[in-house]
Amino acid sequence: MTKLTIVANIVTNVDKIELVKAELLKLIDITRAEDGCINYDLHQDNENPAHFTFYENWESRELWQAHMGNQHLADYMAATEGCVESFVVNEMTQIA
């Protein structure tokens, strides 16, 4: 299996930063316990607090896709509906 790196960028509406941040933090422990999760690290931009980035590594794309179908992510999506300006996910492979 090939390890998969995910870089997910989430930009919130300025008036919803704390709500989205709280919901993102709820994802950490449950995701880190999932099968195939190597790391799942959340970052907040120092200059733009509305910009969050997840840096994730998974044992395989299949295990990451299983993660994407989990209830806790559906709950996050429901809780933050209308609060996120943009959400961009990049699937990456480490080359060096």
PyMOL commands that set and color helices and strands:
alter all, ss='L'
color gray80, all
select helices_A, chain A and resi 14-32+61-68+71-79
alter helices_A, ss='H'
color red, helices_A
select strands_A, chain A and resi 4-12+37-44+51-58+84-92
alter strands_A, ss='S'
color yellow, strands_A
deselect
rebuild
show_as cartoon
